[in-house]
Amino acid sequence: MVPPIDNPSEEPNPHLTHISREVHNAGMNCEISLNPRTPLEIIYPLLQTELIDMVDLLIVEPGFGGQLFQICVLNKIVALRAWIGQQEIVVEPRKKPQQQYPRT
């Protein structure tokens, strides 16, 4: 269970809640992914619904080659772990902080 925080951003997005519920009703797990620049707080209301089984944090902006690991994601990992306990967190892509994506 996700514990309450002092200042939740808002009610969960009704569309995301509906989709998440439909995924669960179909017998599947539901995952949500966040870009590095997306504030973690935006998904907090949805996490409180307990409809999200896994959070995927991207460490680079999708679609652009040559990017370095964005250190701001580390703070999100720490905050997310405090919010969701042992629920699964995935960090993608898996690479070392000094590595860059090859340009394609």
C-alpha positions, -999 to 999 in steps of 0.1 A, spaced: 0 0 0 13 35 -9 14 57 22 -1 92 20 22 121 14 18 156 27 7 172 -6 -7 149 -33 -8 166 -66 -45 158 -75 -69 130 -80 -57 102 -103 -63 108 -140 -97 91 -147 -85 78 -181 -54 62 -166 -74 48 -138 -99 33 -162 -72 18 -184 -53 4 -154 -85 -12 -140 -93 -27 -174 -57 -42 -176 -62 -57 -141 -97 -70 -150 -81 -88 -180 -58 -106 -156 -26 -87 -165 -2 -65 -146 -1 -28 -152 31 -8 -156 36 29 -160 68 45 -175 82 80 -168 106 101 -189 134 117 -169 118 152 -170 83 140 -159 78 148 -122 73 117 -101 45 134 -82 23 132 -113 18 94 -109 14 95 -71 -24 96 -72 -25 67 -96 -1 47 -73 -25 52 -44 -52 33 -64 -29 2 -61 -36 -5 -98 0 -1 -108 22 -31 -104 55 -17 -117 70 17 -124 96 20 -152 119 50 -149 137 60 -181 172 74 -175 174 92 -209 149 110 -230 136 85 -256 144 90 -293 177 109 -289 211 92 -293 243 102 -274 227 109 -241 243 105 -207 226 90 -177 205 116 -161 214 118 -125 180 133 -116 165 98 -120 184 87 -89 164 110 -67 132 96 -83 143 61 -74 149 70 -38 115 88 -35 96 61 -54 111 34 -32 99 53 -1 64 55 -16 59 20 -29 81 -1 -6 90 -34 -23 68 -29 -54 89 -34 -86 109 -5 -100 126 -9 -134 152 16 -146 158 16 -183 179 14 -203 203 -5 -181 237 12 -185 265 27 -165 262 65 -157 293 74 -179 280 54 -209 263 71 -238 238 58 -263 253 52 -297 240 75 -324 219 58 -350 
